[in-house]
Amino acid sequence: MLPPPPPMVDSAFYATFEQLESASAMIVGGTVITEERTEFNGNDVVAYTVDVRASTSGDPSHVEVLIPAVQEGLVGTAETQGLEVGREYVLALSELDDWWQLTSPAGQSAFVVDDGIVARSLDGTLEISTEVLDRLGLSDERVG
C-alpha cells in the first residue's frame, strides 16, 4: 500500500518519522489538560496546555502548544486541526518564542496514545520509531 500523497499546502510534510524527529526541538508524551482561544502575533490561535509525562529533551512538567484557530465561518485546514482535552498524545514540537508549536500540522505531529500504546500519526502517514517509544517509556506494540 502506498502512503498518501503529501498535502497541497505550504506546511512542512515529512516522508518519514526520522525526518519529523530531526526537524523537532523535542518530542513529548503527555495529556492535554486545557485549551484556550487566544491571540499570538495578531493571529487567532488555540493554546493547549499539555501535562508532560516524558520528553526526549529536557524535563518540562508542562508545555503550552499553539495551533492556528479556525476562523469564524471558514472550513478548517490541516493547519487548524486541534487536539482533544483529556486525551494523551505524543507530540513533535518546535519552539515558537516562549511557546511551542507542532513541527508540522497535527495530522503528522500528533499521535494518540491509548493505554500506553501509540497509534500512527493522526493522518496515518507516520509511525513513531522504537527508539523514541523507548525514550518516552511507551509500548512498542503498534495500533493503526
N, C-alpha and C positions, 0 to 999 in steps of 0.2 A: 504494500500500500504506500502510495506516495504521500509525503507530507503536504498540508495545504499550502497554497501559494502565499507569499508574503502580502500583507495588507497594502492597499494602494493609498498610502498616506505618507506624511513626512516623518512619522515617528520611527525610532530605531526598531529594527526587526533582526532577530538573531537566528541563524540556522541551527545552532547547537547551544546546549546549556553552558558549555565551556566558554563560548563567546559571551553569553549573557553574564556569567560569573566574572569574567575578565573585565567587562565594562562596568561592573558594580563596585561600589565602595565597600559594601558589606551585604551579607545575606542573613536575615533573621528569621527565627521561628517564634511566633507569638500569637496572641489573641487580640483582635480588635475590640477595644473596650468603649470607645466613644467615637462619634462623628459630629462635626460641626461645620456648617457652611460659613465661610469667611472670605476675606479678600487678601490676595497676595500680589504685590506689584501691579495693582489695578485690575487683576483678574479674579473672577469668582472661582473659588476652589472649595473642596471639602477636605477638612483636616481630620484625619483619622489618628487616634491615639492607640498605639499598639503596645500591649504589655509583653515585653520581650522575655522569652524563656531561654533562648540560646542565640548566639551570634557567631559568625565566622570572623568578626573583627571587633575587638574591644568587648566591653561588658555593659552595654546600656540596659537600664531597667525598663525603659520605655522609649519609643520614638514617635514623633509626630510626622505623619506621611501626608503630603498634599497631592490631591488628584483634581484635575480640572472639573468644574461642575457643569452639568447640563444646563444650558441657558433656557430660560422660560420660553416655551413654545417651540423649541427645537428638538430634533431627534438626537439622542446620544451617539457618540462615536466610540471607537476603540480607546481613545484617549480619556474619555469620561467614564469608562466602566469602573464602578466603585467596588468597595469591599463591604462585607456584612458584619455589623456589630455582633459580637458574641461568637464569631467563627474564628477558628485557628487557621493560620496560613504560614507558609514560608514565603518571604518577600525578598526580591532582589532590589536593593536600594542604591541610589546615588545622592550625594549631598546637594542641597539647594539652600544656600545661605545657612541659617541656623535650623533648617528643617531638613526633611528627607523627601525624596520623590521616587516613584518606581523607575527603574532603569529604562524600561520600555512600558508600553501600556499594560494594564493589569492582565490582559489576556496572556501575555508571555511572562510577566514578572511576578505573578501571584499563583501559588499552588495551595489548594485546600488540603488541610490535614484533618483526618478523622481517626480517632483512637490511635494516634501515633503513626498512621500510615499516610503517606503523601501521594496525592493524585498527580497526574500530568498538569502542566500549566492550564489556566482556565480556557485558553483557546485550543488546547490539545497538542500544540506543536513541540513542546519541550518536556523532558523528563530530567529530574534532578540527579546529579551524579551520586554514586555510592559514597564517595569521599565527603561531599557536603552533608549528606544524610548522617554519616557517622559523626561529623563535627557538630551537628545540631542535636545529636542524640535521638535521631528518629529511625524508625524501622526501614530496612531495605526492601521490605515487602512492597510490591507495587500495585497500584489501582489505576484503572482508566487507561 
